[in-house]
Amino acid sequence: MHIEPGVVEGAKIVLSYATAAAALGYAAKQVWETARCDGWLPLAVRSVIATLLVFSFFEVLPHRPVGVSEVHLIMGSTLLLTLGAAPAALGLAGGLLVQGLFFAPSDLPQYGMNVTTLLVPLFAIHALAQRIIPSQTRYVDIGYTQALKLSTAYQGGIVAWVAFWALYGHGLAGDNLVEIARFGAAYMAVVLLEPVVDLAVLALAKQWHRLSSSRWVEPRLYRGA
């Protein structure tokens, strides 16, 4: 997911700075709370892992421009379930920044929009996970329906934010609406794949018992709240 250059221009782009600041501010709150519970070193290690994974998702996995943005397999719910909300947020923001600085400098002006689009749905599914996954259920034991709900919410949030930026930038022009619809249709196809990836990763984690005592994964992965 990358907003294409030119979707939002001029003074309008200032709004993206405000939304990104709010998203990163909330991420900082999550970081502080996670560090108090798990320690700064485990948080740092998990964040670096998340950053490397996100960068590979953007640069290595197949992706293509469709309409007003690009279609990526970001696997936000996988990052959340295995590494936690704060490391996932830092990984998404960091991976996006590394890509922009070293591989796609044309994306840097859109960084505020892109980081908002990735982080706000992440925090939404973090809250959703607390509601749909019983507190005593380990993440390695969740079912397809729960994984599908998380994936649908995350991808749906991304599509909603991309649509917002496109409408904010170019309004209700017919061509703009068509491009938004093309992107939304292509991106929601990711929903069919991501829950399967989530469950495959969780199944591997469940078999890899050595991780159960590790500080380098989300604690809920192997034990209830």
TIVEX-745591 format. One record per residue (C-alpha): residue in one letter; x, y, z negated; residue number from 1. Coordinates in nm, 2 decimals. Layout:
<lumdos>
lumdo type=A	px=X	py=Y	pz=Z	seq=NUM
...
</lumdos>
This chain:
<lumdos>
lumdo type=M	px=0.00	py=0.00	pz=0.00	seq=1
lumdo type=H	px=0.16	py=0.33	pz=0.11	seq=2
lumdo type=I	px=-0.04	py=0.64	pz=0.21	seq=3
lumdo type=E	px=0.06	py=0.74	pz=0.55	seq=4
lumdo type=P	px=0.24	py=1.08	pz=0.60	seq=5
lumdo type=G	px=0.00	py=1.35	pz=0.70	seq=6
lumdo type=V	px=-0.30	py=1.20	pz=0.52	seq=7
lumdo type=V	px=-0.28	py=1.48	pz=0.25	seq=8
lumdo type=E	px=-0.07	py=1.79	pz=0.33	seq=9
lumdo type=G	px=0.00	py=2.14	pz=0.21	seq=10
lumdo type=A	px=-0.14	py=2.27	pz=-0.11	seq=11
lumdo type=K	px=-0.37	py=1.97	pz=-0.15	seq=12
lumdo type=I	px=-0.08	py=1.75	pz=-0.23	seq=13
lumdo type=V	px=-0.05	py=1.93	pz=-0.57	seq=14
lumdo type=L	px=-0.34	py=1.72	pz=-0.70	seq=15
lumdo type=S	px=-0.13	py=1.40	pz=-0.65	seq=16
lumdo type=Y	px=0.13	py=1.55	pz=-0.89	seq=17
lumdo type=A	px=-0.14	py=1.59	pz=-1.15	seq=18
lumdo type=T	px=-0.28	py=1.24	pz=-1.11	seq=19
lumdo type=A	px=0.06	py=1.08	pz=-1.11	seq=20
lumdo type=A	px=0.16	py=1.28	pz=-1.42	seq=21
lumdo type=A	px=-0.15	py=1.15	pz=-1.60	seq=22
lumdo type=A	px=-0.09	py=0.79	pz=-1.48	seq=23
lumdo type=L	px=0.28	py=0.80	pz=-1.59	seq=24
lumdo type=G	px=0.18	py=0.96	pz=-1.92	seq=25
lumdo type=Y	px=-0.05	py=0.67	pz=-1.99	seq=26
lumdo type=A	px=0.22	py=0.43	pz=-1.88	seq=27
lumdo type=A	px=0.46	py=0.60	pz=-2.13	seq=28
lumdo type=K	px=0.20	py=0.53	pz=-2.41	seq=29
lumdo type=Q	px=0.19	py=0.16	pz=-2.31	seq=30
lumdo type=V	px=0.57	py=0.15	pz=-2.30	seq=31
lumdo type=W	px=0.59	py=0.29	pz=-2.66	seq=32
lumdo type=E	px=0.33	py=0.05	pz=-2.79	seq=33
lumdo type=T	px=0.49	py=-0.25	pz=-2.62	seq=34
lumdo type=A	px=0.84	py=-0.15	pz=-2.75	seq=35
lumdo type=R	px=0.71	py=-0.13	pz=-3.10	seq=36
lumdo type=C	px=0.56	py=-0.48	pz=-3.08	seq=37
lumdo type=D	px=0.81	py=-0.67	pz=-2.86	seq=38
lumdo type=G	px=1.13	py=-0.46	pz=-2.89	seq=39
lumdo type=W	px=1.31	py=-0.23	pz=-2.64	seq=40
lumdo type=L	px=1.54	py=-0.49	pz=-2.49	seq=41
lumdo type=P	px=1.26	py=-0.74	pz=-2.39	seq=42
lumdo type=L	px=1.07	py=-0.45	pz=-2.25	seq=43
lumdo type=A	px=1.37	py=-0.33	pz=-2.05	seq=44
lumdo type=V	px=1.44	py=-0.68	pz=-1.91	seq=45
lumdo type=R	px=1.08	py=-0.74	pz=-1.81	seq=46
lumdo type=S	px=1.07	py=-0.40	pz=-1.65	seq=47
lumdo type=V	px=1.38	py=-0.47	pz=-1.44	seq=48
lumdo type=I	px=1.23	py=-0.80	pz=-1.34	seq=49
lumdo type=A	px=0.91	py=-0.63	pz=-1.24	seq=50
lumdo type=T	px=1.09	py=-0.36	pz=-1.04	seq=51
lumdo type=L	px=1.29	py=-0.62	pz=-0.85	seq=52
lumdo type=L	px=0.98	py=-0.81	pz=-0.77	seq=53
lumdo type=V	px=0.78	py=-0.51	pz=-0.66	seq=54
lumdo type=F	px=1.06	py=-0.39	pz=-0.44	seq=55
lumdo type=S	px=1.07	py=-0.74	pz=-0.28	seq=56
lumdo type=F	px=0.69	py=-0.73	pz=-0.24	seq=57
lumdo type=F	px=0.72	py=-0.40	pz=-0.05	seq=58
lumdo type=E	px=1.03	py=-0.48	pz=0.16	seq=59
lumdo type=V	px=1.05	py=-0.86	pz=0.20	seq=60
lumdo type=L	px=0.69	py=-0.99	pz=0.22	seq=61
lumdo type=P	px=0.49	py=-0.93	pz=0.54	seq=62
lumdo type=H	px=0.33	py=-0.59	pz=0.55	seq=63
lumdo type=R	px=0.18	py=-0.38	pz=0.83	seq=64
lumdo type=P	px=0.02	py=-0.03	pz=0.87	seq=65
lumdo type=V	px=-0.36	py=-0.04	pz=0.91	seq=66
lumdo type=G	px=-0.57	py=0.28	pz=0.93	seq=67
lumdo type=V	px=-0.47	py=0.53	pz=0.67	seq=68
lumdo type=S	px=-0.22	py=0.31	pz=0.48	seq=69
lumdo type=E	px=-0.03	py=-0.01	pz=0.48	seq=70
lumdo type=V	px=-0.14	py=-0.36	pz=0.37	seq=71
lumdo type=H	px=0.09	py=-0.52	pz=0.11	seq=72
lumdo type=L	px=0.06	py=-0.83	pz=-0.11	seq=73
lumdo type=I	px=0.14	py=-0.64	pz=-0.44	seq=74
lumdo type=M	px=0.03	py=-0.90	pz=-0.69	seq=75
lumdo type=G	px=-0.05	py=-0.65	pz=-0.96	seq=76
lumdo type=S	px=-0.25	py=-0.90	pz=-1.16	seq=77
lumdo type=T	px=0.03	py=-1.16	pz=-1.14	seq=78
lumdo type=L	px=0.27	py=-0.90	pz=-1.29	seq=79
lumdo type=L	px=0.02	py=-0.81	pz=-1.56	seq=80
lumdo type=L	px=-0.04	py=-1.16	pz=-1.67	seq=81
lumdo type=T	px=0.33	py=-1.28	pz=-1.67	seq=82
lumdo type=L	px=0.52	py=-0.96	pz=-1.78	seq=83
lumdo type=G	px=0.26	py=-0.74	pz=-1.94	seq=84
lumdo type=A	px=0.10	py=-0.40	pz=-1.87	seq=85
lumdo type=A	px=0.39	py=-0.17	pz=-1.96	seq=86
lumdo type=P	px=0.66	py=-0.37	pz=-1.76	seq=87
lumdo type=A	px=0.43	py=-0.40	pz=-1.47	seq=88
lumdo type=A	px=0.36	py=-0.03	pz=-1.47	seq=89
lumdo type=L	px=0.73	py=0.05	pz=-1.48	seq=90
lumdo type=G	px=0.80	py=-0.21	pz=-1.22	seq=91
lumdo type=L	px=0.54	py=-0.07	pz=-0.98	seq=92
lumdo type=A	px=0.66	py=0.29	pz=-1.03	seq=93
lumdo type=G	px=1.03	py=0.19	pz=-1.02	seq=94
lumdo type=G	px=1.00	py=-0.04	pz=-0.72	seq=95
lumdo type=L	px=0.81	py=0.23	pz=-0.52	seq=96
lumdo type=L	px=1.07	py=0.49	pz=-0.61	seq=97
lumdo type=V	px=1.37	py=0.27	pz=-0.51	seq=98
lumdo type=Q	px=1.20	py=0.19	pz=-0.18	seq=99
lumdo type=G	px=1.14	py=0.56	pz=-0.11	seq=100
lumdo type=L	px=1.49	py=0.68	pz=-0.21	seq=101
lumdo type=F	px=1.69	py=0.42	pz=-0.02	seq=102
lumdo type=F	px=1.47	py=0.27	pz=0.25	seq=103
lumdo type=A	px=1.17	py=0.49	pz=0.33	seq=104
lumdo type=P	px=1.24	py=0.85	pz=0.25	seq=105
lumdo type=S	px=0.94	py=0.96	pz=0.45	seq=106
lumdo type=D	px=0.72	py=0.80	pz=0.18	seq=107
lumdo type=L	px=0.87	py=1.03	pz=-0.10	seq=108
lumdo type=P	px=0.62	py=1.32	pz=-0.05	seq=109
lumdo type=Q	px=0.34	py=1.07	pz=-0.10	seq=110
lumdo type=Y	px=0.50	py=0.92	pz=-0.41	seq=111
lumdo type=G	px=0.24	py=1.09	pz=-0.64	seq=112
lumdo type=M	px=-0.05	py=0.95	pz=-0.45	seq=113
lumdo type=N	px=0.11	py=0.60	pz=-0.42	seq=114
lumdo type=V	px=0.20	py=0.57	pz=-0.78	seq=115
lumdo type=T	px=-0.15	py=0.69	pz=-0.89	seq=116
lumdo type=T	px=-0.30	py=0.43	pz=-0.65	seq=117
lumdo type=L	px=-0.10	py=0.15	pz=-0.80	seq=118
lumdo type=L	px=-0.10	py=0.23	pz=-1.17	seq=119
lumdo type=V	px=-0.46	py=0.34	pz=-1.24	seq=120
lumdo type=P	px=-0.61	py=0.00	pz=-1.11	seq=121
lumdo type=L	px=-0.34	py=-0.18	pz=-1.31	seq=122
lumdo type=F	px=-0.45	py=-0.01	pz=-1.63	seq=123
lumdo type=A	px=-0.81	py=-0.09	pz=-1.54	seq=124
lumdo type=I	px=-0.75	py=-0.46	pz=-1.50	seq=125
lumdo type=H	px=-0.55	py=-0.46	pz=-1.83	seq=126
lumdo type=A	px=-0.87	py=-0.34	pz=-2.00	seq=127
lumdo type=L	px=-1.08	py=-0.58	pz=-1.80	seq=128
lumdo type=A	px=-0.85	py=-0.88	pz=-1.90	seq=129
lumdo type=Q	px=-0.92	py=-0.79	pz=-2.26	seq=130
lumdo type=R	px=-1.29	py=-0.82	pz=-2.20	seq=131
lumdo type=I	px=-1.31	py=-1.13	pz=-1.98	seq=132
lumdo type=I	px=-1.03	py=-1.34	pz=-2.13	seq=133
lumdo type=P	px=-1.11	py=-1.46	pz=-2.49	seq=134
lumdo type=S	px=-0.85	py=-1.34	pz=-2.74	seq=135
lumdo type=Q	px=-0.74	py=-1.70	pz=-2.83	seq=136
lumdo type=T	px=-0.70	py=-1.80	pz=-2.46	seq=137
lumdo type=R	px=-0.34	py=-1.82	pz=-2.33	seq=138
lumdo type=Y	px=-0.29	py=-1.66	pz=-1.99	seq=139
lumdo type=V	px=-0.15	py=-1.99	pz=-1.86	seq=140
lumdo type=D	px=-0.50	py=-2.14	pz=-1.93	seq=141
lumdo type=I	px=-0.72	py=-1.89	pz=-1.74	seq=142
lumdo type=G	px=-0.94	py=-2.01	pz=-1.46	seq=143
lumdo type=Y	px=-0.99	py=-1.92	pz=-1.10	seq=144
lumdo type=T	px=-1.30	py=-1.70	pz=-1.17	seq=145
lumdo type=Q	px=-1.11	py=-1.49	pz=-1.42	seq=146
lumdo type=A	px=-0.81	py=-1.46	pz=-1.18	seq=147
lumdo type=L	px=-1.05	py=-1.36	pz=-0.90	seq=148
lumdo type=K	px=-1.22	py=-1.09	pz=-1.11	seq=149
lumdo type=L	px=-0.88	py=-0.94	pz=-1.20	seq=150
lumdo type=S	px=-0.76	py=-0.95	pz=-0.84	seq=151
lumdo type=T	px=-1.08	py=-0.81	pz=-0.70	seq=152
lumdo type=A	px=-1.08	py=-0.53	pz=-0.95	seq=153
lumdo type=Y	px=-0.71	py=-0.44	pz=-0.87	seq=154
lumdo type=Q	px=-0.74	py=-0.46	pz=-0.49	seq=155
lumdo type=G	px=-1.08	py=-0.28	pz=-0.50	seq=156
lumdo type=G	px=-0.92	py=0.00	pz=-0.71	seq=157
lumdo type=I	px=-0.64	py=0.04	pz=-0.46	seq=158
lumdo type=V	px=-0.89	py=0.06	pz=-0.17	seq=159
lumdo type=A	px=-1.10	py=0.31	pz=-0.36	seq=160
lumdo type=W	px=-0.80	py=0.54	pz=-0.43	seq=161
lumdo type=V	px=-0.67	py=0.52	pz=-0.07	seq=162
lumdo type=A	px=-1.02	py=0.61	pz=0.04	seq=163
lumdo type=F	px=-1.03	py=0.90	pz=-0.20	seq=164
lumdo type=W	px=-0.70	py=1.04	pz=-0.07	seq=165
lumdo type=A	px=-0.80	py=1.00	pz=0.29	seq=166
lumdo type=L	px=-1.13	py=1.18	pz=0.23	seq=167
lumdo type=Y	px=-0.96	py=1.45	pz=0.02	seq=168
lumdo type=G	px=-0.72	py=1.51	pz=0.30	seq=169
lumdo type=H	px=-0.94	py=1.49	pz=0.61	seq=170
lumdo type=G	px=-1.30	py=1.49	pz=0.49	seq=171
lumdo type=L	px=-1.58	py=1.30	pz=0.66	seq=172
lumdo type=A	px=-1.46	py=1.32	pz=1.01	seq=173
lumdo type=G	px=-1.57	py=1.01	pz=1.21	seq=174
lumdo type=D	px=-1.22	py=0.90	pz=1.30	seq=175
lumdo type=N	px=-1.11	py=0.93	pz=0.94	seq=176
lumdo type=L	px=-1.40	py=0.71	pz=0.82	seq=177
lumdo type=V	px=-1.32	py=0.45	pz=1.08	seq=178
lumdo type=E	px=-0.95	py=0.44	pz=0.97	seq=179
lumdo type=I	px=-1.06	py=0.41	pz=0.60	seq=180
lumdo type=A	px=-1.29	py=0.12	pz=0.69	seq=181
lumdo type=R	px=-1.02	py=-0.06	pz=0.89	seq=182
lumdo type=F	px=-0.78	py=-0.03	pz=0.59	seq=183
lumdo type=G	px=-1.04	py=-0.15	pz=0.34	seq=184
lumdo type=A	px=-1.14	py=-0.45	pz=0.55	seq=185
lumdo type=A	px=-0.78	py=-0.56	pz=0.60	seq=186
lumdo type=Y	px=-0.68	py=-0.50	pz=0.24	seq=187
lumdo type=M	px=-0.97	py=-0.68	pz=0.07	seq=188
lumdo type=A	px=-0.85	py=-0.99	pz=0.26	seq=189
lumdo type=V	px=-0.57	py=-1.00	pz=0.00	seq=190
lumdo type=V	px=-0.83	py=-1.08	pz=-0.26	seq=191
lumdo type=L	px=-0.86	py=-1.43	pz=-0.10	seq=192
lumdo type=L	px=-0.49	py=-1.50	pz=-0.16	seq=193
lumdo type=E	px=-0.39	py=-1.32	pz=-0.48	seq=194
lumdo type=P	px=-0.59	py=-1.54	pz=-0.72	seq=195
lumdo type=V	px=-0.44	py=-1.85	pz=-0.57	seq=196
lumdo type=V	px=-0.09	py=-1.69	pz=-0.62	seq=197
lumdo type=D	px=-0.18	py=-1.60	pz=-0.98	seq=198
lumdo type=L	px=-0.29	py=-1.95	pz=-1.07	seq=199
lumdo type=A	px=0.01	py=-2.11	pz=-0.89	seq=200
lumdo type=V	px=0.25	py=-1.89	pz=-1.09	seq=201
lumdo type=L	px=0.06	py=-1.95	pz=-1.42	seq=202
lumdo type=A	px=0.07	py=-2.33	pz=-1.35	seq=203
lumdo type=L	px=0.44	py=-2.32	pz=-1.30	seq=204
lumdo type=A	px=0.48	py=-2.12	pz=-1.62	seq=205
lumdo type=K	px=0.27	py=-2.37	pz=-1.80	seq=206
lumdo type=Q	px=0.50	py=-2.65	pz=-1.69	seq=207
lumdo type=W	px=0.82	py=-2.46	pz=-1.77	seq=208
lumdo type=H	px=0.80	py=-2.50	pz=-2.15	seq=209
lumdo type=R	px=1.13	py=-2.33	pz=-2.22	seq=210
lumdo type=L	px=0.96	py=-2.00	pz=-2.15	seq=211
lumdo type=S	px=0.72	py=-2.05	pz=-2.43	seq=212
lumdo type=S	px=0.97	py=-1.91	pz=-2.68	seq=213
lumdo type=S	px=1.12	py=-1.65	pz=-2.45	seq=214
lumdo type=R	px=1.10	py=-1.28	pz=-2.52	seq=215
lumdo type=W	px=1.13	py=-1.21	pz=-2.15	seq=216
lumdo type=V	px=0.76	py=-1.28	pz=-2.06	seq=217
lumdo type=E	px=0.43	py=-1.14	pz=-2.18	seq=218
lumdo type=P	px=0.36	py=-1.29	pz=-2.52	seq=219
lumdo type=R	px=0.00	py=-1.37	pz=-2.43	seq=220
lumdo type=L	px=0.13	py=-1.60	pz=-2.15	seq=221
lumdo type=Y	px=0.18	py=-1.88	pz=-2.40	seq=222
lumdo type=R	px=-0.02	py=-1.78	pz=-2.71	seq=223
lumdo type=G	px=-0.35	py=-1.61	pz=-2.80	seq=224
lumdo type=A	px=-0.38	py=-1.26	pz=-2.93	seq=225
</lumdos>
